[in-house]
Amino acid sequence: QVQLVESGGGLVQAGGSLRLSCTASALTFSGMGWFRQAPGKEREFVAAISWGGGSTNHADSVKGRFTISKDNAKKMMYLQMNSLKPEDTAVYYCARGVGRSVRGYERWGQGTQVTVSS
């Protein structure tokens, strides 16, 4: 079974940037996505990308600020996060699957914490 491991989270001031990475233990012939979960809230969709990387989809709340990308040769997926806001604070998860619903994803990483201070 493919394992997914996130990295790159941390503490950043509002307006700052972070780049999250997701490393896969094997090449996944599938789309992938990023989700996030803040304390007391449900896990929500952030962005998704097709297997080839040619098609991407971003949540309205992050559109224009976050960019999803992937490098199949390196078995990596990324989330570049710019202009961060305190409301972006959450645990960020990478996952294998398709669509905007958590039900479309069947393999998840353990998450990386992102904290944005005001």
C-alpha positions, 0 to 999 in steps of 0.5 A, spaced: 500 500 500 502 506 498 504 511 504 503 518 503 507 523 508 506 530 508 512 535 510 513 543 510 508 545 515 509 550 521 508 557 524 508 563 519 505 570 520 499 572 516 501 574 509 507 569 509 508 563 505 509 556 506 510 550 501 507 543 503 510 537 500 507 530 500 511 524 498 509 518 496 512 511 497 510 509 490 508 512 484 500 513 484 496 512 478 491 517 480 489 524 482 491 527 488 488 532 493 490 536 499 485 537 505 485 541 511 481 540 518 481 546 523 479 544 530 472 543 531 471 543 524 470 538 518 475 536 514 475 540 507 477 540 500 483 545 499 485 543 492 486 537 487 490 535 481 489 530 476 495 524 475 498 527 469 498 534 473 494 537 467 488 539 471 487 542 477 481 544 482 482 549 488 477 551 493 474 558 492 477 560 499 484 559 497 483 560 489 489 565 487 493 564 493 494 557 493 497 552 488 497 545 487 502 541 483 506 535 482 512 531 480 511 524 478 518 523 477 519 524 484 513 521 487 511 528 490 505 533 490 506 540 493 501 546 495 504 553 495 501 557 499 501 565 499 498 570 502 496 566 508 491 568 513 489 566 520 483 562 518 488 558 514 490 555 520 489 547 520 492 540 519 493 539 512 492 532 509 494 529 502 490 524 499 490 519 493 483 520 489 479 524 485 474 530 486 472 535 492 469 530 497 473 526 502 469 520 500 473 520 493 479 519 497 482 512 499 489 513 502 491 519 507 497 522 510 498 523 517 497 531 516 502 537 517 500 543 522 500 550 519 499 555 524 498 562 521 498 568 526 495 575 526 
